Amino acid sequence: MTHALLRSSGRPVFLRQAGLSLVEIAVVLVVAGLLSWAAFSGYETVASQQEIERGRAEAKQLQSLVRAFALRHGRLPCPDTSAAATGYEGLTAPGSGVCTAGVQVGWFPYVSLGLVVPEMALRARYAVFRSGSATAADDADLAVALERTGDSAGEANFSDVSDLIVGLNNAAGLAALAVATNRPYLTGDAGAAGAINCAGNAVMSVAYWVVVPLKDADNDGNRLDPPHTSAGLCAASPAAPLRFGSDDVVVAESPTQLAGWLRQSLP
């Protein structure tokens, strides 16, 4: 009966073959590819943002530890200068509390500040302002606990945080004269503070800085990204945006900023 109906129309009838044409298959593949790319890109964006937030949280934690150490010991921590980054301050002798002369930059001293040392790729760099003087009242070696206010041994305020504040004020006075590139300093932020250029744009001396590396963004085999180097005293401004080729997170305080925080924190 079906054949009779088909013939009765007097016109040929073409039955469409089931399935998709090559063009339709190609369209489906393109759409699927775009969806996969979008999903992967979204995953990468979320993962990168999570890594950045982790770095910022760690940097803030390390800053808090530096401040707490300063309040308790009347000095800033000495950098860890060991090749293996063991996490201990570079002191003249274990437990001496005396920072080795000339040491300004190294690894963050995790163990000395009560933390477990992270894996090597994630270890932060740390630098501290040091400018000693034969006259204690003029001294600005911030890694040394020194009596700068004339108190005698045994007195309540002998060689405490008040003496560190004097040292910070001395450092601020030196910084006001000129930014010394032979001590820890910041370069610009690629914005109002100018170019991120350690050699050509030294912006501000700092009491300390901490650089937390995230990943090798510039693919040079070094976890630290420009402008940071393992021996350099220069760090990008904390206000500098994370950018292509450099994703290190920086925290720092000028001598004046840290002295103000310490004053507010005194009992």
Beta strands, then each sheet from edge to edge (+ up, - down):
strand 1: 105-107
strand 2: 125-128
strand 3: 185-186
strand 4: 204-205
strand 5: 208-212
strand 6: 234-235
strand 7: 249-253
sheet 1: 1+ 2- 5+ 7-
sheet 2: 4+ 3- 6-
end
